Amino acid sequence: MAESDSTDFDLLWYLENLSDKEFQSFKKYLARKILDFKLPQFPLIQMTKEELANVLPISYEGQYIWNMLFSIFSMMRKEDLCRKIIGRRNRNQEACKAVMRRKFMLQWESHTFGKFHYKFFRDVSSDVFYILQLAYDSTSYYSANNLNVFLMGERASGKTMVINLAVLRWIKGEMWQNMISYVVHLTSHEINQMTNSSLAELIAKDWPDGQAPIADILSDPKKLLFILEDLDNIRFELNVNESALCSNSTQKVPIPVLLVSLLKRKMAPGCWFLISSRPTRGNNVKSFLKEVDCCTTLQLSKEKREIYFNSFFKDRQRASAALQLVHEDEILVGLCRVAILCWITCTVLKRQMDKGRDFQLCCQTPTDLHAHFLADALTSEAGLTANQYHLGLLKRLCLLAAGGLFLSTLNFSGEDLRCVGFTEADVSVLQAANILLPSSTHKDRYKFIHLNVQEFCTAIAFLMAVPNYLIPSGSREYKEKREQYSDFNQVFTFIFGLLNANRRKILETSFGYQLPMVDSFKWYSVGYMKYLDRDPEKLTHHMPLFYCLYENREEEFVKTIVDALMEVTVYLRSDKDMMVSLYCLDYCCHLRTLKLSVQHIFQNKEPLIRPTASQMKSLVYWREICSLFYTMESLWELHIFDNDLNGISERILSKALEHSSCKLRTLKLSYVSTASGFEDLLKALARNRSLTYLSINCTSISLNMFSLLHDILHEPTCQISHLRWSFALVAQARVQWHGLSSPQPLTSRFK
């Protein structure tokens, strides 16, 4: 709405509706209001209506002018002028809703999965909407002054969908009634294109011709909501000094200054923020997450996954069978925490069921699912000509995917698509197949339905030996944070998955094409592992390799790869890590040394009464890992480092170490914390008849533990003859323990 299009914002029109006597009273009131608002003063008593109408806009920001005018007209009982201002503000609030409605036209509504997700998130996000409703209600317990609400979630977890639904509910009057009058929507991509801006320009960017009723929007900041999507993707560091912050909504300033001024409420004091972000270690999120702020995380919980599957299959028996398959494998559980990957999983499983196939055999890994997804989507037509066309389509798709990842490009221009050989008809086919879709963040660009699909196509490109190709967008100097791609672990995991003949057959049979580089990659993998065996320091930890082997699951190949391993280091941070490690360690027949770190799984998770189902699952995996300490004949040395163990997990470890079949000779503990202060663990070591070397390093130790260690080492069953320690608190404790003045042999048996 242009401010000069009507008398709505015509100051002179309002002043001319005052009699001369009223105008004199008005100026007296105005002088007092200027003082109340703590605004700069100027001589106005002698001014005419025309002079005052000209001076006010260059002296003060619009919101102050109209707030003062409305207050003065109310005191003067000029109800007609007050009604006009109220009417204008009401119309502008509706105009804002129309602007947001246009911006939030849901692009994904035209896609099968988009329509389904819209309904699903609408039905299951009531808990999030409840939080969003209460957070911005100033009378609510959950609310606070200058509140920021953070909506956290991994890639494609539904953050944008929830924001879209919340705004649409506000537009329909189903949410934030009488709480939010205006919404200003900002995305990191929009912000990253800017260098300098004023708040007024930022607000007006979505309005027709950039004309927004700024004065009305800023007239009551407590009814103004800023939505900032993807804070983690903003290219600027938001560490701006307080002295540089700006309070003038019309002043152009660098974008970091503008954002920080808003987030710290130097501008629009009292406004609300809804901020979405991926979990990140970056400073931008941490800088603005205050103790009073509200933070909610989006992911498909087990309960929501059940709703999702039941909604998708519309058949409880089929949904239950599909869910059982997913819940039996932590990798598939991880996939189905993300809505789009959950949709791909359900789509593939349903097609296999419809074809009467044993989906439990043919859909065991992400490689299976992605291979079936591409094959089903691209080979729906039969015949030789169709096969040749679809193979060509697949090759160009893989060329685009690989070129994109190598050059950190996830959003592709029309030029990129044409350069790899796609026609408009090809793009239409891929869009209809839900493989390439219009980007939700970059105008006139396309992206893969999910990064995993792009990574899978890149893996195929490796095994196809497609030529390296420089796509035009790859040469752009500036890359947004979310497009900067450097971790190819998932690509290599998919490559190993495709080295499995049965998994590879899904693609090769569908497209009538043999991947030519499979044997070469297998030979290279085996040769490289032999090279690493000669120089084990080259492979500092084994989790990426183990994930690759778990994805492959071709028994002979896995045995060949791990057969030479004599030392393994694993970092366990989730049930998925434990499951994958268990699979691979079972094949390590010559393993001598295992280095093990367990972080975050058991930390601060002592059950109050009994373990939850989730905790029980973690404990079962942990028990199976600990059982390796007495079932692996070759395992002699165990290093446990950077570990946080609760009471139950410590007891499981202790039981394994005191097992009669445990052949461990060396145990090293570094930076380990336990619930019992090592009492259970040390008592178990006293009963181990093979352990001769114990090292305890960098752990806070009490005097009680010194005493306990002394007693245990003198137990007749204890075989430890070499003890090494480096305690965090040894300096304070050593002089008090049995007169020991420095670390030295406890008896003649120790060295």
Secondary structure, DSSP 4 states (H G I P E B T S, - for coil): --GGGSGGG-HHHHHHTS-HHHHHHHHHHHHHHHHHTTPPP---TT--HHHHHHHHHHHS-HHHHHHHHHHHHHHTT-HHHHHHHHHHHHHHHHHHHHHHHHHT--GGGGSHHHHHHHHHHHHH-HHHHHHHHHHT-TTSTT--TT-EEEEEE-TTSSHHHHHHHHHHHHHTTSSSTTT-SEEEEEEHHHHHT-SEE-HHHHHHTTSGGG---HHHHTS-GGGEEEEEE-GGG-SS-----GGG----TTS-EEHHHHHHHHHTTSSSTT-EEEEEE-----HHHHHH--TTSEEEEE---HHHHHHHHHHHHS-HHHHHHHHHHHHT-HHHHHHTTSHHHHHHHHHHHHHHHHTT--HHHH-SSHHHHHHHHHHHHH--S-SHHHHHHHHHHHHHHHHHHHHHHHTT--SB-HHHHHHTT--HHHHHHHHHTTSEEE-SSSTT-EEESSHHHHHHHHHHHHHHTPPP---GGGG-S---GGG-----HHHHHHHHHHTSHHHHHHHHHHHT---TTHHHHHHHHHHHHHHHHHSGGG----HHHHHHHHHH--HHHHHHHHTT-SEEEEEE-SHHHHHHHHHHHTT-TT--EEEEEE-SSSTT---SSS--HHHHHHHHHHHHHHHHHHH-TT--EEEEEEEE--HHHHHHHHHHHT-TT----EEEEEEEE-TTTTHHHHHHHHT-SS--EEEEES----HHHHHHHHHHHTSTT----EEEEE-TTHHHHGGGSTT--SS--SSTT--
